[in-house]
Amino acid sequence: MITLEPYQKNAVEWLSKQRRGAVVAPAGSGKTIIAAAALDQVLNSVVRTEPVVVGWMAATMEQCFQAEAAIRTCIEKPGLMKPYIRCAAANYDWSICDVLIVDECHHASSAPGWRAQIEEFGGPVWGLTATPPEKDEKAEDHALFLELFGEIFEIERKEVGRLAHAKVVFLNKSDLDASSRIEQNIAINLPIRRRQMFYSGLEEGAIYGMVAWNAVISEGIVANKNRTQAAVLVAKHHVRKGDSVLVLANQVEHCKEIAESIPTARVCFSKMGKEKRARALESFSEGRIKCLVATSLADEGLDVPRANVLVLVSGGKSRAKTEQRTGRVLRQFAGKEKGIIYDFADTHHPLMKRHSDKRRAKYVELGYEITN
């Protein structure tokens, strides 16, 4: 059985008494352990003649594996429960379950499929997340989150002493031609997307945002050779030092381009196949390869405590994804004192600069050390 940290014990005590509630805790704080330990406490609270049927809904297969590991670690008497662990995308019928645990439960307030499964279940629900919808930014999503999960138990970053110190290094590799390329891309693709989305009911601002973000990815990130080269150089530097480097990019082809320039690097993306992906993650987790170049599958549920350097090629403005992504290199591991995060001060286009500024503000909020 695992020895819980004080903050975990407090969360377990609280969660085990809730019919509906959500634990909000930083990435790397052991949320799945908290849920499994709370479940163990409930299972042993009364004499049972039949096993409790437990549903566990997750965002990715990697999170499903983590849930299985947490159950093996924390459940003292496995015969007292019958677990059903599934990805939310499977749209599983949870009605056979007595209780439902929802990992990355913030999705429930914005993804109709997640919300429908929870509402149709109707029984006791526990949620786990590092990034709940923020009231000041997404008031409607925040209200839905509270409606679905009721009470919230929040663990602050300063309580989780085992997280590594975070240092963010901002690189400035602006492409003077990128701004005009982005605007040209938007001018070409906006009329096309308007026609495609004519019957969708989306407002002009939402359609423009989709087109602009795609233009930023293709012209401001993928086509920015200076930016890509800088990412490769810092990754190669840390690989030579023996660090474990995680590089996050938007597109599979861009990931492959980056990986080809870094010795021993391996690409990892959702459609590469379950077995190949598992082998790549295992090789990285065990230190046999020193660099993993991944797409958005690493945004949630990726547990690679060995990783101590993150290179954020992916950009974006999401405060939630920024916290989740950086949390990948802050997990406790033998000898790790700090996690180093390389980000880009993208000044070559107003939209990219706004995104970069939002990420910087999130780092300040999280108490990360920032250098340029």
C-alpha positions in Angstrom: 0.0 0.0 0.0 1.1 3.5 -0.7 2.0 6.2 1.9 -0.1 9.3 1.3 1.2 12.8 1.5 -0.6 15.1 4.0 -2.4 17.0 1.3 -3.5 13.7 -0.2 -4.8 12.4 3.1 -6.9 15.6 3.5 -8.3 15.2 0.0 -9.1 11.5 0.6 -11.0 12.2 3.8 -13.0 14.9 2.0 -13.8 13.0 -1.2 -14.7 9.8 0.6 -17.6 11.7 2.3 -19.0 13.3 -0.9 -21.8 12.0 -3.1 -20.7 14.5 -5.7 -17.5 16.4 -5.6 -14.3 17.3 -7.5 -10.7 17.4 -6.4 -8.8 20.2 -8.1 -5.0 19.7 -7.8 -1.9 20.5 -9.8 -0.6 18.2 -12.5 1.7 15.6 -10.8 0.1 15.7 -7.4 -1.3 12.2 -7.7 -5.0 12.8 -8.3 -5.7 9.2 -9.4 -4.1 8.0 -6.2 -6.4 10.3 -4.2 -9.5 8.9 -5.9 -8.4 5.3 -5.5 -7.5 5.8 -1.8 -10.8 7.5 -1.2 -12.6 4.6 -2.9 -10.7 2.1 -0.7 -11.8 4.0 2.4 -15.5 3.8 1.2 -15.2 0.1 0.3 -14.0 -0.7 3.8 -16.4 1.6 5.7 -19.2 -1.1 5.9 -19.5 -4.8 5.7 -20.3 -5.7 2.1 -21.8 -8.9 0.7 -21.5 -7.9 -3.0 -18.7 -6.0 -4.8 -19.3 -2.3 -5.6 -19.3 -1.7 -9.3 -17.0 1.3 -10.1 -17.0 3.2 -13.3 -13.8 5.2 -14.2 -14.0 7.5 -17.2 -10.8 9.0 -18.6 -9.7 11.1 -21.6 -7.0 8.8 -22.9 -5.8 5.2 -22.8 -2.8 6.3 -20.9 -5.1 7.6 -18.1 -6.9 4.3 -18.1 -3.6 2.5 -17.5 -2.9 5.0 -14.6 -6.3 4.3 -13.1 -5.6 0.5 -13.2 -2.2 1.1 -11.5 -3.7 3.3 -8.8 -6.4 0.7 -8.1 -3.7 -2.0 -7.8 -1.7 0.2 -5.4 -4.5 1.5 -3.2 -7.3 -1.0 -3.0 -6.6 -3.2 0.0 -9.3 -5.8 -0.8 -9.8 -5.9 -4.6 -12.7 -8.4 -4.2 -14.8 -5.6 -2.8 -15.1 -3.8 -6.1 -15.6 -4.5 -9.8 -14.0 -1.8 -12.0 -15.0 -0.7 -15.5 -12.3 1.7 -16.8 -13.1 3.3 -20.2 -12.2 6.3 -22.3 -15.0 8.9 -22.5 -15.0 8.6 -26.3 -16.3 5.0 -26.0 -19.6 6.5 -24.7 -20.0 3.6 -22.3 -23.2 2.8 -20.6 -22.4 3.5 -16.9 -25.8 2.6 -15.6 -24.5 -0.8 -14.3 -22.1 1.2 -12.0 -22.7 2.2 -8.4 -20.3 5.1 -8.6 -18.5 7.0 -11.4 -15.1 8.6 -11.2 -14.3 11.1 -14.0 -10.7 11.9 -14.7 -9.9 15.3 -16.4 -13.5 16.2 -15.5 -13.2 19.7 -16.7 -14.2 18.3 -20.2 -17.6 17.7 -18.8 -18.6 21.3 -18.9 -17.6 21.9 -22.5 -17.9 18.5 -24.2 -21.5 17.5 -24.7 -20.6 13.8 -24.8 -18.9 13.9 -21.4 -21.8 15.8 -19.9 -24.4 13.5 -21.3 -22.7 10.4 -19.9 -22.5 12.0 -16.4 -26.1 13.2 -16.5 -27.5 9.9 -17.7 -25.6 8.1 -15.0 -27.3 10.1 -12.2 -25.5 8.4 -9.3 -22.6 9.4 -7.1 -19.8 11.1 -9.2 -16.3 12.1 -8.2 -14.2 14.4 -10.5 -10.5 14.9 -10.9 -8.8 17.8 -12.7 -5.9 20.2 -12.6 -7.7 22.8 -14.7 -11.4 23.5 -13.9 -13.2 26.1 -16.0 -12.3 29.6 -14.6 -15.2 31.7 -13.5 -13.7 35.0 -14.9 -12.9 33.4 -18.4 -15.6 30.8 -18.9 -18.4 31.7 -16.6 -20.9 29.4 -18.4 -18.6 26.4 -18.3 -17.8 27.1 -14.7 -21.5 27.1 -13.8 -22.0 23.8 -15.6 -19.0 22.3 -13.8 -20.4 23.2 -10.4 -23.8 21.9 -11.5 -22.3 18.5 -12.4 -19.9 18.1 -9.5 -21.2 20.3 -6.7 -18.5 20.8 -4.1 -14.8 21.4 -4.9 -11.7 20.5 -2.9 -8.8 22.5 -4.1 -5.1 21.6 -3.5 -2.7 24.5 -4.0 0.6 24.1 -5.7 2.5 25.2 -2.6 1.0 22.2 -0.7 2.5 19.7 -3.1 6.1 19.9 -1.9 7.2 17.0 -4.2 6.8 19.0 -7.4 10.0 20.2 -9.0 10.9 23.9 -9.2 9.8 25.2 -12.6 12.1 27.4 -14.7 10.8 28.9 -18.0 13.2 30.2 -20.7 11.6 32.3 -23.4 13.2 32.2 -26.8 12.6 34.9 -29.4 12.9 33.4 -32.9 10.6 35.7 -34.8 10.2 35.3 -38.6 9.7 38.8 -40.1 7.9 37.3 -43.1 5.5 35.2 -41.0 3.1 38.0 -40.3 2.4 38.6 -44.0 2.2 34.9 -44.7 -0.4 34.4 -41.9 -2.5 37.3 -43.2 -2.4 35.9 -46.7 -3.4 32.5 -45.4 -6.3 34.0 -43.6 -7.4 36.0 -46.6 -7.4 32.9 -48.8 -9.1 30.4 -46.4 -11.6 32.6 -44.6 -14.1 32.8 -47.5 -13.8 29.0 -48.0 -14.5 28.3 -44.4 -17.4 30.8 -44.3 -19.0 28.8 -47.1 -18.3 25.5 -45.4 -19.8 26.7 -42.1 -22.7 28.6 -43.6 -25.3 26.4 -42.0 -23.4 25.7 -38.7 -24.8 28.7 -36.8 -21.3 29.8 -35.8 -20.7 33.5 -35.5 -18.2 35.3 -37.7 -15.8 35.7 -34.8 -15.7 32.0 -34.1 -15.1 31.1 -37.8 -12.3 33.8 -38.1 -10.7 32.4 -34.9 -10.6 28.8 -36.4 -9.1 30.1 -39.7 -6.6 32.4 -37.9 -5.4 29.6 -35.6 -4.8 27.2 -38.5 -2.9 30.0 -40.3 -0.7 30.5 -37.2 0.1 26.8 -37.0 1.0 26.4 -40.7 2.8 29.8 -41.3 3.8 31.0 -37.9 4.9 27.8 -36.3 5.5 24.9 -38.8 6.9 27.2 -41.6 9.0 29.2 -39.2 12.4 27.5 -39.7 14.2 29.7 -37.2 11.8 28.7 -34.5 12.0 25.0 -35.4 15.8 25.1 -35.5 15.9 26.8 -32.0 13.7 24.0 -30.6 16.0 21.4 -32.1 19.1 23.0 -30.8 17.9 23.3 -27.2 16.6 19.7 -27.3 20.0 18.4 -28.7 21.8 20.4 -26.0 19.9 18.7 -23.2 20.0 15.3 -24.8 23.8 15.5 -24.9 23.7 16.4 -21.2 21.7 13.3 -20.5 18.4 15.0 -19.7 15.0 13.6 -20.7 13.5 16.0 -23.2 9.8 16.2 -24.2 9.0 18.3 -27.3 5.4 19.1 -28.0 4.2 20.2 -31.5 0.9 20.6 -33.2 1.2 18.4 -36.3 2.5 14.9 -36.8 4.7 15.8 -39.8 6.3 18.7 -37.9 7.0 16.2 -35.0 8.7 13.9 -37.5 10.8 16.7 -38.9 11.9 17.7 -35.5 12.7 14.2 -34.4 14.8 13.5 -37.4 17.2 16.2 -36.3 17.6 15.0 -32.7 19.7 11.8 -32.0 17.7 8.9 -30.6 14.4 11.0 -30.6 11.2 9.1 -31.1 7.9 10.4 -32.4 4.7 9.7 -30.5 1.1 10.5 -31.7 -2.3 9.0 -31.2 -2.8 7.4 -34.6 0.5 5.6 -34.7 -1.1 2.5 -33.1 -1.5 1.5 -29.5 1.4 -0.9 -29.3 3.9 1.4 -31.0 2.8 4.3 -28.9 3.1 2.2 -25.7 6.7 1.1 -26.7 7.7 4.7 -27.4 6.4 5.9 -24.1 7.9 3.0 -22.2 11.4 3.6 -23.8 11.2 7.2 -22.8 9.9 6.5 -19.3 12.7 4.0 -18.7 15.4 6.3 -20.1 16.4 4.2 -23.1 15.6 7.1 -25.4 16.3 10.7 -24.3 13.8 12.7 -26.4 10.2 12.2 -27.2 8.5 14.4 -29.8 4.7 14.3 -29.3 1.5 15.8 -30.4 -1.5 16.8 -28.2 -1.8 13.2 -26.8 0.7 14.5 -24.2 -1.7 17.4 -23.1 -3.4 15.1 -20.6 -2.7 12.0 -18.7 0.9 11.5 -19.8 2.9 10.2 -16.8 6.6 10.4 -17.5 8.3 11.5 -14.3 11.8 11.1 -15.8 11.2 14.0 -18.2 12.9 17.2 -16.9 13.0 19.4 -20.0 10.0 20.5 -22.1 10.2 22.4 -25.4 6.8 23.9 -26.3 6.8 24.3 -30.0 3.0 24.0 -30.0 2.1 27.6 -28.9 -1.5 28.4 -28.2 -3.3 30.6 -25.5 -5.1 28.0 -23.4 -4.2 28.5 -19.7 -5.4 25.0 -18.9 -3.2 23.4 -21.5 -0.3 25.5 -20.5 -0.5 24.2 -16.9 -1.1 20.6 -18.0 1.8 20.6 -20.5 4.3 22.1 -18.1 3.2 19.8 -15.4 4.7 16.9 -17.4 8.3 17.9 -16.3 7.5 18.8 -12.7 6.7 15.3 -11.4 8.9 13.9 -8.7 11.8 11.7 -9.9 15.1 10.7 -8.3 17.7 13.4 -8.7 15.3 15.9 -10.3 15.5 19.4 -8.7 13.8 21.5 -11.4 11.9 21.2 -14.6 13.1 23.4 -17.5 10.5 24.7 -19.9 11.4 26.4 -23.2 8.7 28.6 -24.7 8.6 31.2 -27.5 8.1 34.9 -27.2 6.3 35.0 -30.6 6.4 38.7 -31.5 6.1 38.3 -35.3 2.2 38.4 -35.4 -0.3 40.1 -33.0 -2.3 36.9 -32.5 0.8 34.9 -31.7 2.1 37.6 -29.3 -1.3 37.6 -27.5 -1.0 33.8 -27.1 2.6 34.1 -25.8 1.6 36.8 -23.4 -1.2 34.7 -22.0 1.1 31.7 -21.4 3.6 34.1 -19.7 0.8 35.4 -17.4 -0.1 31.8 -16.5 3.5 31.0 -15.6 3.6 34.1 -13.3 0.3 32.9 -11.7 1.8 29.5 -11.1 4.9 31.0 -9.5 7.4 29.7 -12.2 10.8 31.3 -12.5 11.0 33.1 -15.9 14.0 34.2 -17.9 14.4 35.5 -21.5 
